[in-house]
């Protein structure tokens, strides 16, 4: 019975998820910069796109916009349409 009562209680983990999304986004941005320095632009864009998603999930819109700008800069410079 005691175990059942513990399972009935809801634990609010939303703050932990928000913190996780920011940390994950920060990590992905850092990793993307490493790929950028190694001239792996496609992988860099993939990672920035994932970072953008993490920031949006965590409601970090300013970081998301900054990441989107970086994505667009790299895309426009290294993947020009002809």
C-alpha positions as CSV (number, residue, x, y, z in Angstrom):
1,X,0.0,0.0,0.0
2,X,2.8,2.4,0.9
3,X,4.3,2.0,-2.6
4,X,1.0,2.6,-4.2
5,X,0.5,6.0,-2.4
6,X,3.9,7.2,-3.5
7,X,3.0,6.4,-7.1
8,X,-0.2,8.4,-6.9
9,X,1.7,11.7,-6.1
10,X,2.6,13.8,-9.1
11,X,6.0,15.3,-9.2
12,X,6.5,18.6,-11.1
13,X,9.6,18.1,-13.3
14,X,8.9,20.9,-15.7
15,X,11.7,23.1,-14.3
16,X,14.1,20.3,-14.8
17,X,13.0,19.8,-18.4
18,X,13.4,23.5,-19.1
19,X,16.9,23.4,-17.7
20,X,17.6,20.3,-19.7
21,X,16.5,21.9,-23.0
22,X,18.8,24.9,-22.4
23,X,21.8,22.7,-21.5
24,X,21.1,20.5,-24.5
25,X,20.8,23.5,-26.8
26,X,24.0,25.0,-25.5
27,X,25.8,21.7,-26.0
28,X,24.5,21.4,-29.6
29,X,25.6,25.0,-30.4
30,X,29.0,24.3,-29.0
31,X,29.3,21.1,-31.0
32,X,28.1,22.8,-34.1
33,X,30.9,25.4,-33.8
34,X,33.4,22.5,-33.6
35,X,32.0,21.1,-36.9
36,X,32.1,24.6,-38.4
37,X,35.8,24.9,-37.6
38,X,36.4,21.6,-39.3
39,X,34.6,22.8,-42.4
40,X,31.7,20.3,-41.9
41,X,29.0,22.9,-42.7
42,X,26.1,20.4,-43.3
43,X,26.6,18.8,-39.9
44,X,26.9,22.2,-38.3
45,X,23.5,23.2,-39.7
46,X,21.9,19.9,-38.5
47,X,23.2,20.6,-35.0
48,X,22.1,24.2,-35.0
49,X,18.6,23.1,-36.2
50,X,18.5,20.7,-33.2
51,X,19.6,23.4,-30.8
52,X,16.9,25.7,-32.1
53,X,14.3,23.0,-31.4
54,X,15.7,22.5,-27.8
55,X,15.6,26.2,-27.1
56,X,12.0,26.5,-28.4
57,X,10.9,23.6,-26.3
58,X,12.4,25.3,-23.2
59,X,10.9,28.7,-24.3
60,X,14.3,30.3,-24.7
61,X,13.2,32.4,-27.7
62,X,16.1,34.8,-27.6
63,X,18.6,32.0,-27.8
64,X,16.5,30.3,-30.4
65,X,16.5,33.4,-32.6
66,X,20.3,33.8,-32.2
67,X,20.7,30.2,-33.2
68,X,18.4,30.7,-36.2
69,X,20.4,33.7,-37.3
70,X,23.7,31.7,-37.1
71,X,22.0,28.9,-39.1
72,X,20.9,31.4,-41.8
73,X,24.3,33.0,-42.0
74,X,26.1,29.7,-42.6
75,X,23.4,28.5,-45.0
76,X,23.5,31.7,-47.0
77,X,27.3,31.8,-47.1
78,X,28.2,28.2,-47.8
79,X,25.1,26.8,-49.6
80,X,24.2,29.5,-52.1
81,X,21.5,28.8,-54.6
82,X,22.6,29.2,-58.2
